């Protein structure tokens, strides 16, 4: 019977191409989006890590407590070494240091991402090898052997997949490393540093201990550890935290009221970081999108069921039972939803390929992204459930005992039709689902818009950040800086040049700041710049002046310039000029200027508006260039070779491009939100239009009478729209209720306060009402423009 019903369903659907295409396209589009998001969540949250006993691996971290406030993210290399050497709590640990050297033996000398690791890295993670070997136990952190294991992709692209590469040497920043191995293609590097593709794994090129490298404080140090049996995280955090704090306090010039501690985080938690929040938000949005599409499709099938009632009446008269009616609707929905599922899976795979780079930037564990088996299984189960649900809802609307009455219906709105209650529920559900998603999207979009449009505080137009590679020259670094700056400043289109330790979007790092009584004022963003930097950046000097020029390397210049925000916090309305500040507890510095705030958008090493600047007294390879038009890297590179034939640019970037890169994650999240929002509003509008079109068509005879008796069209349209807005307002009210309940519940059970932009939510309500108004007006307008005689004649 099912076989015959499938044949009959296929034959009937061929005669309804509009209905079939609409159902397939609506579900395929939403299922594709849902499958992509399910795939992301599976890889990120439920797929096991591909390492032996991965649930026993922990990532080290250090805390810093200042005046009772604790922060994380930066680690000291000596204290990290102490944890590495511990034998009481640590069974095995790998040291990690993320670096970005230049691969000197490859054309273009590209900058690559390399992990310096101790030999335990390969055993802890069970790293499979394609060629050669891993680091041996005698190539640890306490010797000077320099060996390198290449990633498979780097071996393939930069070394032409040459198997004879094992045993040869290559240079990282002009330091020779022997290549001893190539990892397997399928090795998944743990994304602890959220960096780009790792090109290789090198040994530490220097001896490390607990007594040296106290100036090495970075977010690029970490470790992966496994505890000894019976040790828990609380024990390790407490005991090792006390040990590293004792070591820290024993050093000279320790900042007052500061302490450090240890914190071990599960490897999976560290890899996922904050990606889970975005992934779960997308999953919720995609699920709501599917519910909206399901409501639309249900409406279409209800209309189809009403259309088939005369056929079903004949079948009932010939002995068909209610289960036969259900099977008939099931077969039609199975054919359409099956086709939609296949197209949805193909669309999801296409989206994975199309968005692979962007998704890898937004989420961890997205290597070789493609649909996996769990996602396909979930899609198939979901398709079956949708098929059963639609068949059940549609067949339940059929009054089996009244089917024979449909054979005698007049056709003037009194025959078979979907009940008004069902239509109102469908409209309310459309509005409720769409409004919930609209609230969520608006809450994300408005802050993202502010972030992307917020001024940086300096002029980025035709502003360039460059780094000069002078490692092959014997010119003194300070003198080389002076010559490079002078040479670049005389080139065409160049207005100004300034030396800097870092780019204007990074501006340096964080450091202690003390008042004139050596009382700690906090950890504040800092930057090393020369006297021309503020002019080059067009960063306004609010008070005072820039730095006094430095004439010789190491010359004392104990000046400091602070930002507007820092000046207001420290001195309020008092004059900051001439005040004394310390950055190292030893050398007093005089405030000589106050400059405007610099806003650094999201991205690695984001900094606050409070910052200070100190003069660059040593040589630097980094420069900021202000031009009056586009600059040529080749032309400027030729000018550098007038100083020394080996000079070239290791970095040559427009600051606008760097700004776009920093905002890339925000932009991608905003674009995903906009795409989902557009699809949501389109589906919701189409669904409301479809239901109300059906409702108006069922009342065409009544409307024809009104028009024949002289009713004004605008009054008639207002009456119908007013009636239509009853379920619309109901759905909107329910969505606000659910949103409020969700906020209250999450505020209590969540990890922290919920960031809600109420202005964005309130402003999204008119958008939903506008979409609903348009969807309500079009069906009415379509009928009232017709000749009322046609309605009375049921044409």
N, C-alpha and C positions, 0 to 999 in steps of 0.2 A: 504494500500500500504506500509506504514511504517513497519507494522508487517511482511509482506512478505520480505521487504528489509532487515530487521534485521535477519530473518532466512537465507536469501541468504548470507548476510555478515558473519554470524557465520560459515556457511558452507565453504565459501571461505577462511576465516582466519584459519580454521583448516588445510587447505592445505598449509598454509604459517607459520609454527611454528617459524621459525627464525625471520621473520618480526614481528610477533605478540609479541614474547618474548622480542625482542629488544625495541619495542615501550613501552610496559608495564613496563619493568625494568627501562628504562631511565626516564620516567615520574614519576614512583612510587618513585624512589630514590630522585629525586629533589623535588617532592611534599612533601615527608616526611620531608626533611630539611626545606622547606618553612613553613610547618604547625607548626613545633616546634618553629621556629622564630616568626611566627605570634602569636602563643600562648604566647610567652614570652612578646612581645610588647603589646598585649592586657592586660595581667595581670599587666604589669608595667605602661603603659601609659594611657589606656582608661578604665580599669575596676574600678568602683567606690570604694573608701575606705569603708570598712564595719563598719563605725562609724556614729552615729547620726549627721547630719549637718556637715559632714566632711570638707566641703569647708569653714567653719567658724573657723576651728582650725589652730592655729599658733604655731610654735616651737620657743622658745626663743634662742637667741644667743647673745654673747657679742663680741664687737670689741675692739682691743687694737691698739692704734696709737702711734708709736714711731718715733720721728723725722720726722713726716709727713707721715710715711708709716703705713698702716692699715692692720691688719691680724685678722683672726677669728679662732675659734675652741676651745679655752680654756675659762672657766668661773669661776668666783669667787663665792663661796657659799654665802657669806653675801649679795653681790649685787643681786644675784639670789633670795635670800630671800626677799629683798626689793621689787622686781618686784612682787613676789608672794603675798605680803601683800598690794599691791596697790589696791585701791578701786575706783580711778577716771577713769582709762582706762580699767582695767581688770575686766571682769565679773566673770570669773572662771578660775583657773589655777591649774595645777597639777605639783608638783615638782618631778623630776626623778633623780636618781643616780644609775648608773650601777656599780655593784660590782661583785666580783668573790670569794665568800666564799667557805669553804669546808663544805659539808653536813656530819656532824660527826656521825650521827646515821645510816648511810648506809654502807654496807660492802665496804671496800676500801677507805672510806672517800673521795669521788670524789669532785673535784672542779666544782662548778656549777655557772651558770650566774643567778644573782638575781637582780631585779629592786627594789630599795627602792623608794616607791612612797607615795605621800600624798593621802588622801581619794578621792580627786577630780578626780584622774586617772580613777576610775571605773565609775563615772557618766559622765565625758566628753566623754569617749569612749564607753559608753553603754556596759560594759563588762558583758557578760552572765555568770551565775554561774551554775556549775554542782552540787556542794554540798556546804552547808554552806552559808557564807555571804562574802561580801567585807569588806574593812576597814570602820569603822564607823567614824563619824565626830569627835569624841573625841580621835581618834587614829592618830592625825595629826603630824606635824613636831615639835611641841613645847612640847611634853611630852616624857616619857620614856617607854610607853607601847610597847611591842615587840610582834607583831602578824605577821602571815605569811599566804598568800594565795598561794596554790600550782598550778602549771600548770597541765593540765589534763595528759600530758605525764609523768611528774614526779610522780604524784599520781599513775599512772598505773604501771610504771616500778620500782620505788624505794619504794613505799608504798603498793604494791600488790593490788591496787584498793580497799583498805579497807575503807568502808564507816564510820567505827567507828573512823577514824583518826581525825575527827573534834573534837576540844577541847583538843587534846593531845599536847605534846610539842616535838619539835625537836631542834637540835643545829646547828647553823651556826657559824663556828669558835669558838665553845665552849660557845656561847651565846645562851641561851634558848629562843625560839620563840614559841608562841602558834599558832597552825594551826587552822584557823577559816574558811577556805573555799577552794574550788577547782574550777578553772574557767572551762568553757565549752570547749569541744574538738575543736570546730570550731572557737574559738577566735583567731584572727590574731593580734599578738603583733606588734605594729608599730616599724619598724626597724630603729629607730633613731640612735642607736649606732652601727649599722651593726654588731651586736654581733652574737654569735651562739644561739642556742635555749634557751629561757628564761625558767628557772625552777621554778621560783616563784616570788611573789611580797610581799615585806615586808614593814613594817612601818619604819620610821626613828628612830633609837634606841637612839637618843639624841636630846636635845633641840637645835633648830637653831634660830639664830637671826641675826640682821645686825651688831652686835658688836663682835661676836666671829667667829672662824674658818677662819680668814683672811689668814691663810696658806693653806687653801683648795682651790687650783686652779687646775682644771682638765678638760679634754675633756669629762669626764664621767658624768658631771652635765648637766641637761637640764630641760626644762619645756614645757608643752603643755597648751596653753591658748586660751580663747575665749574673744574677746573684748566686751565692752559694746556697745549697739546700737549707731550708729553714729560715732564711733571711727574708724579711718583708720590707716594703718600701718605707714604712714609718721608721724602722730601725736604721736603714741605710741613710735616709734623709737626716735623721737626728745625729747619728754618730759621725758620719762623714762630714756633715755640715759643721759640727763643732771642730773637727780636725782642720778643715780648710779655713775656717774663721780664725782659729788660733795661729795658723801659718800666716794669714793675711795681717793680723794684728801685730805680728812680730816684725813687720817691715817698717822702714822709716817713712815719715811723712804720711801716715795713714790719716785719712779724713776723719775729723771728729764725728761722733754720733753715727758711725756707720758700721755695718757688719755684713758679712756674706754668709750664705748657707747653701746647702745642696738640695736639689729636687730631682727625683727620677720620674719620668713620664713614660707610660707604655709606648712602644714603638708605633703601634697603629694610631694611637691618639696623636702623637707628634706628627706623623705623616699627614693625617687627615686635617690637622690644625682647625681652621675655621671653615673649611670647605663644606662640612656637613650641614651648616645652617643654610647656605645657598642651595645645596643639593635638595634638602628637604623642602625648602620654599618652592623650588621648581617642581618637585614632585606634587606638592599640594596644588600648585597652579595648574599643572597638567591634568591632575585628577578632576579638578573643578571644570576644566575645559572639556574633558570627556563627558562629564555629567551634563553640561550644557548641550553638547552635541547629541547625547543620548536623549535628552528632552526633545530636541528638534526631530530626531529620527522617530521617537515615539509618536510625536504629533503627526508625522507623515504616515506612519503605519496605522494610526487611528483613523486618519482620513481614508487611507486605503481600505481599512476594515469597514468603514461606513459605505464606501463605494462598492464593496463586495457583498453587502448584505442581501441584495436581491438574489445574487448567485447562491449565497449560503442558504437563503430561504428555500430555494428550489432543492438544494441538497438535503435540507432538513425534511422537506416534504417527501423526499425519496428515501428517507430513513437514516440520514447522517446523524451521528451522535455528537455531543459537545467535544469529545476528544478528537473527532475527525476535524472539527473546526480549528482546534488548537494545532493539530498536525499540519493543516493547510497553511496557517499563518507561520508556523515554525519553519516550514520548508522555504517559503518565500524569504523570510528574514535570514535563514541560514545561507541561502545563495548570495544574498547581497552583503551580509556581514562577513561571510567567508572571503568574498572578493575584496572587500574593504580591508580585511586583516592582511591578506597577501600584499596588497598595494601599500598598506601602512608599514609593514616590515621592510619592504623594498625602499620606501621613502625614508625610513629610519636609518637604514644602512647608508643611503646616499647622504643624509644629513651628517652622519658620523664622519664620512670622508670629507664632506664640505667644511665641517666645523672642527676638524681634528685639531688644528693648531690652536684655535681659540679655546676649545674645551680643555686642552692640555694646559693652557695658560690660567684658566679659571680653577681647575681642579687637579688634584694629584691622582696618580695611578691611572692615567689615561693613555699610557703607551700602547701603540698598535691597536687603537680603538676600533672595535667592530662589535656587532651584535653577538652576544654569547647565548648559550643554550638556556640559562634560566630566564633571560628576557623573552626569548621566543616562546618558551613554555607558558610564562605568565600572560603573554599576548594571546595565545591560543585559548587558555582558560577564560580569560576576560571576554574573548569573542563568543565563546559558548554561553557564558552567563548572560551577556547582552542579548544573544539570540533567544534564550529561554525567557528572559525578562520581557522582551518586546512581544513575543508570542503570547505570554501569559496575560500581559496588560491588554493587548489588543483583543484577544479572545474573551477576556473577562468583561469587556464593554458590550459584548454581543448578548442580547436577551434572547436566549435560545427559544423560549416558549412563545415569544412574540414575533419570531422570524416570519411566520406565514402572513402576518399583518403587513409586512413590508411589501408583499406582492400587490396590495391594494392601496399603497400610499399615493397621495395626490401629487407629491413632488413640489408643493409650495411651502416648503419649510417644515412640513409636519411629518415627513418620512424619517428614514433612518439617519441618525446624526449623532455626533459626539455630544454628551451632556454638557450643559453650561458649567456645571461644577468641575468636570474634568478639564474643560478648557481653561477655567480660572486657575486651577492648580498648575497646569502646564505653564501659563504665563507667569504666575508667582514664582515657580521654581526657576524659570529662566532669569528673572530679575534678581532673585536671591543669589543664585550661583554667580551671575555676572557681577553683581555688586560686591560680593565678598572678594572676588578676584580683583576688582577695580580698587577696592580699599587697600588691599595688599600691594598692588602695583603702584598706586599713588604714594603710599608710604615709603616706597623704595625710590621712586623716580624723582620726587622733589629734592631730597637731599643729594641725589646723584647729579641733578641739574645744577644745583648750587656749587657742588664740588668742581664740576667741569667748567663752569663759567666764572669761578672766583678769580679775581686778578692776582697775579703772582707778587705784585708789588714792585716789579722792575720790568723794563721794556725788553721783550724777547724777540722783537722783529729784527731779523738779520743779525742775530746774536749767535755766536759759535763757541763751542767748547772743544779745545784740542789738547792732545798730549803729544809731546815730542820725544821720540826714542833717541836718546843720546848715550846709550850704554856702550857703544863702540868707540866713543871719543875719550880723550884724556883731558879735556877742558874742565876746569873747575866748575862745579855745578852752579855756583852763584854767578860766575862769569858767563857760563853758557846761558843761563836764564836771562841775563842782561842783554846778551847779543841776540838771542832769539826774539825777545820782546822788541828790541830796536829794529831788527830786520822786518818782522811782521808789521810793525807800525808804519813802515815807509811804503808798504805795498798799496797799489791802487785799490780803491773801494774800501780800505780799512780806515775807520775813524779813530778807534782807540783800542789799546791792548792792555790787559792787566794779568799779572801772575797770580795764581791761586793754587791751593793744595788740592782742591776738588772742584766739581762742577757747581754752577750757581744753584742747582736744584738739590744738591746734597749739602753744600756749604760747610762740611766738616763732620764733626762728631759731637758727642756729649762729654762735658767735663765739669768738674767741681767749680764752684764760684763762692768766694768768701768776701765778707765785708772788711772794713779796716781793722776790726778787732779779731780777725781770723775766725769769725763765726760763720758757719756754713749757711749759705743762702740757697743751696740746692744744686742739682745737676742741670746744666743749661747747655743748649746747642751752641757750638762755637765754630769759627772758621778762621783760617789763615789767609789773608789777602794782602796785596800791596797797596800803595797809596792811590793808584789809579782805578781800583776796582769799582768804587761807588760811581764814578763818572762813566766807566764802561758799561755798567749795568743800568745806568740812569736811575739809581736808587737814591732818592732824595735825602740830603743831609739836613735834618730838622734843626739841629743846634750844633754849634762848634764847627769842626773841620775834619778833614781826613788825616791819615797818618803822615808823620814826617818821613820823607824818603830815606831809604836805607842805602848807604853808600858802600858798605863792605859786608862780607859774610860774617854772621855772628855779632854784628853791631848791636849794642844795647838800645832797645827802643821800647820802653816800658809804658806804652800807651794802650788804651783799650777804647773801643767804640761799642756802644750798646744800642739795641733796637728800641723803638717807641714803647712796645709792650713791657720790656724788661725795665726801662726807665720809669714807667708809671708804677710798676709793682715795687721797685726799690725806693723811689724817691717821691712818689706822688706828685704834688705840685711844686716841690722844691727843685732848684736848679741842679742837674746831675753833673754839670761840667766842673772839673777839678776834684771830684770825689775820688776816693781811693778804693780799689778792688784788688783782690788776689785771685789767681787761678791755680797757684801751686803752694800756698802757705809761706812762700819765701820772698817773692819779688812783688813789691807794691806796684800797681799800675794806675795811672791817672786817666780818668774818663775825659777824652778830648772831643767827643762827638756823639750825637744821637742820630740814627738813621731810621728810615721807614721800615715797617715790618715786611718780612718776606714770607709769603705763603707757599709752603711746599705741599702739593697734593699727595694723595695716597700713593703707596708704593714702598719699595724697600727703603729703610732708614728715613721715615718721615720725621720731620722736626716741627717743634712748636714755634709760635710767633716770638717767644722770648729767646733771644740769642745775643751773643757778643762776638766781636771781631778783634783779632790781635794781628800785629804786623807780621808779614812774612820775612823773617830775617835770614833764611837759608835759601838755597837754590830750589827751584821747582820745575817740573817738566810739564805742568798743566797751565793753560792760558785761556783767558776769556777774550774773545775778539768781537768788537762791535763794527759792523760794516754798513755801508749805505746801499748794498745790493748783494746778490748772490756771490759767494766766494768759490774759487776753484781750488780744490785740494791739490791738483797737479801743479798749478802755477805757484801756489804757496810752498809746496814741497820743493820745487826747483830753487826758490829763494833760500830755503834752509841749507841747501847743499853749497851755497856760497860761503857758509860758515864752516861746514865740514861735510865732505862727500857722503858720509854714512848717515847723516841725519834724515829722519823721515817721521811722518805722523803715525803714531800707534792708535790714536783716536782722533776723528774729525767729524763732529756732529753738530747739527743745528740744535739749539736749545729748544726750539719749538717741537722738533722731533722727539727730543728727550722728554719733554713735557707730555706729549701724546703717549709715549710709552708708559710713563708713570700713571696716566689716566686710563690706560688700556683696559684694566680690569673693571674699573667703574663704567667705562663706555660699553664694554661687552655685556655687563650685567644690565645696563640700561637698555641696550638693544634687544636682549632676550626678553626683558620685561615688556618693552614696547610691542615686540612681535606677538607675545602671548596676549597682551591687552587688545591689540588690534583684532586678533583672531577671536578673542572672547566677545568683544563688542559686535563684531560682524555676525558671529553665530547667534548671539543673543537677539540682536536686531532681526535677523532672518527668522529666528524661531517665533518671536513675538508677532512678526508680520504674518507668518504662516498660520498661527493659531487665530489671529484676529481676522485674517482674510477668510478663513473657514467660517468664523462666527458671523461675519457680515454677509457672506454668501447664503448662510442659513436664514438670514433675516431679510433677504432681498425682496420677498413678497411684501413684508411689512413696510420696508423702506419705500417700495413703489407706491403703496397706498398713501404714505405721508407726502411724497412728492406730488402725487396726483391731486391731493387736496390743497396744494399750494404752500407746503412747508418750505421755509427758506433753507437753502442748502447749507449755509454756514451754521445755522442753528441746529440743523439735523446732524452735521458733522460734529459740532460741539457736544451734542447729546451722546452720540456714540463714543466719542473719545473719553468723555467724562465717565461713562459706564466702563470703558476699557481700562481706565486708570485705577479702578478699584483693586483688581489683582496686582497691578503694578506697584501701587503704594503698599499693598500687603507684603509683597516680596521684598520691597526695600526695607520695610520696618523689621521683617524677620531677619534680614541680613545684618541690620544694625544691632539687633539683639544678639545674634550669634557672634558678631565681631566684639561686642562689649563683654560677653561671657568668655570668649577666647582670651581677651586681654586680661581679665581678672584671674582666670585659671592659670595662664602662663606666668603672670606676675608672681603667683604664689609657688608654682612648682618649678619655674625656670631657674637657670643658674644666676640670673641677675635681672635688673630692671629692664622692662620692655621699652624699646625706643619707638615711640609712636608719634608721628607727625599729624596732629589732629587737623591742622589747616589743610593738609593734602587730602585727608579723608573727607572732610566737609566739602572741599572744592570738587571732589569726584562725584558727589551726589547729583549736581546739575547735569553732568555729562551723561550719567545713566538715564536721567529723566528726559534729556534731549533725544537720546537714541530711542527710548520707549515712545516718545511723542511722534517721532518720524515714522516708526514702525506702526503706530496706531492710526496715523492720519492717512497713510497711503491706501490701505484697503477701503476706507470710507470714501475717499475721493474717487476711487476707481468706480464705485457703484453710483454715487450721486451725480456723476457726470453723464451717465447713460440716460437714455430716454426712459422715463418711468413706465411706459407701456411695456417695455421689454421685461421689466421686473414682474409686472402684473401677469404677463403671458408666460412667465417662467422661462424666458429665452436665455 
